[in-house]
Amino acid sequence: MEHKPEQITLGEVTVTRVKEFYGSVGMSPDEFFPDSPDGAWDEHRDWLAPDFWDPGTGQCRSAIQSWVLRSEGRTILVDTGVGNHKDRPYAPVWSRLDTSYLDNLAAAGVRPEDVDIVVNTHLHIDHVGWNTRLDGRAWVPTFPNATYLMPERDFDFWNPANENETVFGRGNQNVFEDSVTPVHQAGLTRLWDGSYRIDKNLRLDLAPGHTPGSSVLVLESGGDRALFVGDLMHTPLQIPEPDTNSCFCEDPAESRATRHKLLGHAAETNALVFPAHFAGAGAALVERDGSKFAIKEWAAFSRIS
């Protein structure tokens, strides 16, 4: 496994980290992870702080980022963050941002027109935002030459026309209209279910629980393995405490079962686990620790701040 500070190579695939945001998301551990065991945050303080938790302010810290994969001559963008200028009345921390995300993407050698595939692991507010950009008064696809791969179950679940009840309440308001519908109407989406093969190195599998269509991108190339797990985990505390859900999981029991399954697979295959929101080194190898798991080694990315 070769690496540069913000890029590593896994088999025939390069993986580059592109930052949109890093810092507090305005939630304490008790709010974000209400079922985390008593005392767990303090027990693991030595490695949760300061990258993932600020004990001084009592706030969780999170990264909003994309993973750029280059595989078989194509550029694949995994999750597109929050986006700029989006009106988010029930999620003010993400409302009307003006970040340098596209500049950061350019610094990684990627222009919007270079992206061949966009993977939305699920359709939450902070995973689809840069699907579109504001052009005058219209939302247009940011990546005009890309195929946007979206889980069909999430597409149906979050479509406001279907009036589904969600634990997120109105937190995802406007997201479908400004970040999903424009690319769908442009004919750029491909809805998939079950499993979807991207190329010989990459495959999408359903990993439901957090949302009905939550998915994992599986990388298998040469002797290297990786799992891009979206919101299977928001904090590395969920590795030693895999029964801990975030407050945003639609099906808590299914989310726990999926987390155990995928962490077990990662431990057995020595696969790097890439959650969407890990700050610090961004990804980790895991190993079994009885019925739970432990961090075996952090990835070779530099710590972001």
Secondary structure as a PSIPRED ss2 file (coil, helix, strand):
# PSIPRED VFORMAT (PSIPRED V4.0)

   1 M C   1.000  0.000  0.000
   2 E E   0.000  0.000  1.000
   3 H E   0.000  0.000  1.000
   4 K E   0.000  0.000  1.000
   5 P C   1.000  0.000  0.000
   6 E C   1.000  0.000  0.000
   7 Q E   0.000  0.000  1.000
   8 I E   0.000  0.000  1.000
   9 T E   0.000  0.000  1.000
  10 L E   0.000  0.000  1.000
  11 G C   1.000  0.000  0.000
  12 E C   1.000  0.000  0.000
  13 V E   0.000  0.000  1.000
  14 T E   0.000  0.000  1.000
  15 V E   0.000  0.000  1.000
  16 T E   0.000  0.000  1.000
  17 R E   0.000  0.000  1.000
  18 V E   0.000  0.000  1.000
  19 K E   0.000  0.000  1.000
  20 E E   0.000  0.000  1.000
  21 F E   0.000  0.000  1.000
  22 Y E   0.000  0.000  1.000
  23 G E   0.000  0.000  1.000
  24 S E   0.000  0.000  1.000
  25 V C   1.000  0.000  0.000
  26 G C   1.000  0.000  0.000
  27 M C   1.000  0.000  0.000
  28 S C   1.000  0.000  0.000
  29 P H   0.000  1.000  0.000
  30 D H   0.000  1.000  0.000
  31 E H   0.000  1.000  0.000
  32 F H   0.000  1.000  0.000
  33 F C   1.000  0.000  0.000
  34 P C   1.000  0.000  0.000
  35 D C   1.000  0.000  0.000
  36 S C   1.000  0.000  0.000
  37 P C   1.000  0.000  0.000
  38 D C   1.000  0.000  0.000
  39 G C   1.000  0.000  0.000
  40 A H   0.000  1.000  0.000
  41 W H   0.000  1.000  0.000
  42 D H   0.000  1.000  0.000
  43 E H   0.000  1.000  0.000
  44 H C   1.000  0.000  0.000
  45 R H   0.000  1.000  0.000
  46 D H   0.000  1.000  0.000
  47 W H   0.000  1.000  0.000
  48 L H   0.000  1.000  0.000
  49 A C   1.000  0.000  0.000
  50 P C   1.000  0.000  0.000
  51 D C   1.000  0.000  0.000
  52 F C   1.000  0.000  0.000
  53 W E   0.000  0.000  1.000
  54 D E   0.000  0.000  1.000
  55 P C   1.000  0.000  0.000
  56 G C   1.000  0.000  0.000
  57 T C   1.000  0.000  0.000
  58 G C   1.000  0.000  0.000
  59 Q E   0.000  0.000  1.000
  60 C E   0.000  0.000  1.000
  61 R E   0.000  0.000  1.000
  62 S E   0.000  0.000  1.000
  63 A E   0.000  0.000  1.000
  64 I E   0.000  0.000  1.000
  65 Q E   0.000  0.000  1.000
  66 S E   0.000  0.000  1.000
  67 W E   0.000  0.000  1.000
  68 V E   0.000  0.000  1.000
  69 L E   0.000  0.000  1.000
  70 R E   0.000  0.000  1.000
  71 S E   0.000  0.000  1.000
  72 E C   1.000  0.000  0.000
  73 G C   1.000  0.000  0.000
  74 R E   0.000  0.000  1.000
  75 T E   0.000  0.000  1.000
  76 I E   0.000  0.000  1.000
  77 L E   0.000  0.000  1.000
  78 V E   0.000  0.000  1.000
  79 D C   1.000  0.000  0.000
  80 T C   1.000  0.000  0.000
  81 G C   1.000  0.000  0.000
  82 V C   1.000  0.000  0.000
  83 G C   1.000  0.000  0.000
  84 N C   1.000  0.000  0.000
  85 H C   1.000  0.000  0.000
  86 K C   1.000  0.000  0.000
  87 D C   1.000  0.000  0.000
  88 R C   1.000  0.000  0.000
  89 P C   1.000  0.000  0.000
  90 Y C   1.000  0.000  0.000
  91 A C   1.000  0.000  0.000
  92 P H   0.000  1.000  0.000
  93 V H   0.000  1.000  0.000
  94 W H   0.000  1.000  0.000
  95 S C   1.000  0.000  0.000
  96 R C   1.000  0.000  0.000
  97 L C   1.000  0.000  0.000
  98 D C   1.000  0.000  0.000
  99 T C   1.000  0.000  0.000
 100 S C   1.000  0.000  0.000
 101 Y H   0.000  1.000  0.000
 102 L H   0.000  1.000  0.000
 103 D H   0.000  1.000  0.000
 104 N H   0.000  1.000  0.000
 105 L H   0.000  1.000  0.000
 106 A H   0.000  1.000  0.000
 107 A H   0.000  1.000  0.000
 108 A C   1.000  0.000  0.000
 109 G C   1.000  0.000  0.000
 110 V C   1.000  0.000  0.000
 111 R C   1.000  0.000  0.000
 112 P H   0.000  1.000  0.000
 113 E H   0.000  1.000  0.000
 114 D H   0.000  1.000  0.000
 115 V C   1.000  0.000  0.000
 116 D C   1.000  0.000  0.000
 117 I E   0.000  0.000  1.000
 118 V E   0.000  0.000  1.000
 119 V E   0.000  0.000  1.000
 120 N C   1.000  0.000  0.000
 121 T C   1.000  0.000  0.000
 122 H C   1.000  0.000  0.000
 123 L C   1.000  0.000  0.000
 124 H C   1.000  0.000  0.000
 125 I C   1.000  0.000  0.000
 126 D C   1.000  0.000  0.000
 127 H C   1.000  0.000  0.000
 128 V C   1.000  0.000  0.000
 129 G H   0.000  1.000  0.000
 130 W H   0.000  1.000  0.000
 131 N H   0.000  1.000  0.000
 132 T E   0.000  0.000  1.000
 133 R E   0.000  0.000  1.000
 134 L E   0.000  0.000  1.000
 135 D E   0.000  0.000  1.000
 136 G C   1.000  0.000  0.000
 137 R C   1.000  0.000  0.000
 138 A E   0.000  0.000  1.000
 139 W E   0.000  0.000  1.000
 140 V E   0.000  0.000  1.000
 141 P E   0.000  0.000  1.000
 142 T C   1.000  0.000  0.000
 143 F C   1.000  0.000  0.000
 144 P C   1.000  0.000  0.000
 145 N C   1.000  0.000  0.000
 146 A C   1.000  0.000  0.000
 147 T E   0.000  0.000  1.000
 148 Y E   0.000  0.000  1.000
 149 L E   0.000  0.000  1.000
 150 M E   0.000  0.000  1.000
 151 P E   0.000  0.000  1.000
 152 E H   0.000  1.000  0.000
 153 R H   0.000  1.000  0.000
 154 D H   0.000  1.000  0.000
 155 F H   0.000  1.000  0.000
 156 D H   0.000  1.000  0.000
 157 F H   0.000  1.000  0.000
 158 W H   0.000  1.000  0.000
 159 N C   1.000  0.000  0.000
 160 P H   0.000  1.000  0.000
 161 A H   0.000  1.000  0.000
 162 N H   0.000  1.000  0.000
 163 E C   1.000  0.000  0.000
 164 N C   1.000  0.000  0.000
 165 E C   1.000  0.000  0.000
 166 T C   1.000  0.000  0.000
 167 V C   1.000  0.000  0.000
 168 F C   1.000  0.000  0.000
 169 G C   1.000  0.000  0.000
 170 R C   1.000  0.000  0.000
 171 G C   1.000  0.000  0.000
 172 N C   1.000  0.000  0.000
 173 Q C   1.000  0.000  0.000
 174 N C   1.000  0.000  0.000
 175 V H   0.000  1.000  0.000
 176 F H   0.000  1.000  0.000
 177 E H   0.000  1.000  0.000
 178 D H   0.000  1.000  0.000
 179 S H   0.000  1.000  0.000
 180 V H   0.000  1.000  0.000
 181 T H   0.000  1.000  0.000
 182 P H   0.000  1.000  0.000
 183 V H   0.000  1.000  0.000
 184 H H   0.000  1.000  0.000
 185 Q H   0.000  1.000  0.000
 186 A C   1.000  0.000  0.000
 187 G C   1.000  0.000  0.000
 188 L C   1.000  0.000  0.000
 189 T E   0.000  0.000  1.000
 190 R E   0.000  0.000  1.000
 191 L E   0.000  0.000  1.000
 192 W E   0.000  0.000  1.000
 193 D C   1.000  0.000  0.000
 194 G C   1.000  0.000  0.000
 195 S E   0.000  0.000  1.000
 196 Y E   0.000  0.000  1.000
 197 R E   0.000  0.000  1.000
 198 I C   1.000  0.000  0.000
 199 D C   1.000  0.000  0.000
 200 K C   1.000  0.000  0.000
 201 N C   1.000  0.000  0.000
 202 L E   0.000  0.000  1.000
 203 R E   0.000  0.000  1.000
 204 L E   0.000  0.000  1.000
 205 D E   0.000  0.000  1.000
 206 L E   0.000  0.000  1.000
 207 A C   1.000  0.000  0.000
 208 P C   1.000  0.000  0.000
 209 G C   1.000  0.000  0.000
 210 H C   1.000  0.000  0.000
 211 T C   1.000  0.000  0.000
 212 P C   1.000  0.000  0.000
 213 G C   1.000  0.000  0.000
 214 S C   1.000  0.000  0.000
 215 S E   0.000  0.000  1.000
 216 V E   0.000  0.000  1.000
 217 L E   0.000  0.000  1.000
 218 V E   0.000  0.000  1.000
 219 L E   0.000  0.000  1.000
 220 E E   0.000  0.000  1.000
 221 S E   0.000  0.000  1.000
 222 G C   1.000  0.000  0.000
 223 G C   1.000  0.000  0.000
 224 D E   0.000  0.000  1.000
 225 R E   0.000  0.000  1.000
 226 A E   0.000  0.000  1.000
 227 L E   0.000  0.000  1.000
 228 F E   0.000  0.000  1.000
 229 V E   0.000  0.000  1.000
 230 G E   0.000  0.000  1.000
 231 D C   1.000  0.000  0.000
 232 L C   1.000  0.000  0.000
 233 M C   1.000  0.000  0.000
 234 H C   1.000  0.000  0.000
 235 T C   1.000  0.000  0.000
 236 P H   0.000  1.000  0.000
 237 L H   0.000  1.000  0.000
 238 Q H   0.000  1.000  0.000
 239 I C   1.000  0.000  0.000
 240 P C   1.000  0.000  0.000
 241 E C   1.000  0.000  0.000
 242 P C   1.000  0.000  0.000
 243 D C   1.000  0.000  0.000
 244 T C   1.000  0.000  0.000
 245 N C   1.000  0.000  0.000
 246 S C   1.000  0.000  0.000
 247 C C   1.000  0.000  0.000
 248 F C   1.000  0.000  0.000
 249 C C   1.000  0.000  0.000
 250 E C   1.000  0.000  0.000
 251 D C   1.000  0.000  0.000
 252 P H   0.000  1.000  0.000
 253 A H   0.000  1.000  0.000
 254 E H   0.000  1.000  0.000
 255 S H   0.000  1.000  0.000
 256 R H   0.000  1.000  0.000
 257 A H   0.000  1.000  0.000
 258 T H   0.000  1.000  0.000
 259 R H   0.000  1.000  0.000
 260 H H   0.000  1.000  0.000
 261 K H   0.000  1.000  0.000
 262 L H   0.000  1.000  0.000
 263 L H   0.000  1.000  0.000
 264 G H   0.000  1.000  0.000
 265 H H   0.000  1.000  0.000
 266 A H   0.000  1.000  0.000
 267 A H   0.000  1.000  0.000
 268 E H   0.000  1.000  0.000
 269 T H   0.000  1.000  0.000
 270 N C   1.000  0.000  0.000
 271 A C   1.000  0.000  0.000
 272 L E   0.000  0.000  1.000
 273 V E   0.000  0.000  1.000
 274 F E   0.000  0.000  1.000
 275 P E   0.000  0.000  1.000
 276 A C   1.000  0.000  0.000
 277 H C   1.000  0.000  0.000
 278 F C   1.000  0.000  0.000
 279 A C   1.000  0.000  0.000
 280 G E   0.000  0.000  1.000
 281 A C   1.000  0.000  0.000
 282 G C   1.000  0.000  0.000
 283 A C   1.000  0.000  0.000
 284 A E   0.000  0.000  1.000
 285 L E   0.000  0.000  1.000
 286 V E   0.000  0.000  1.000
 287 E E   0.000  0.000  1.000
 288 R E   0.000  0.000  1.000
 289 D E   0.000  0.000  1.000
 290 G C   1.000  0.000  0.000
 291 S C   1.000  0.000  0.000
 292 K E   0.000  0.000  1.000
 293 F E   0.000  0.000  1.000
 294 A E   0.000  0.000  1.000
 295 I E   0.000  0.000  1.000
 296 K E   0.000  0.000  1.000
 297 E E   0.000  0.000  1.000
 298 W E   0.000  0.000  1.000
 299 A C   1.000  0.000  0.000
 300 A C   1.000  0.000  0.000
 301 F C   1.000  0.000  0.000
 302 S C   1.000  0.000  0.000
 303 R C   1.000  0.000  0.000
 304 I E   0.000  0.000  1.000
 305 S C   1.000  0.000  0.000
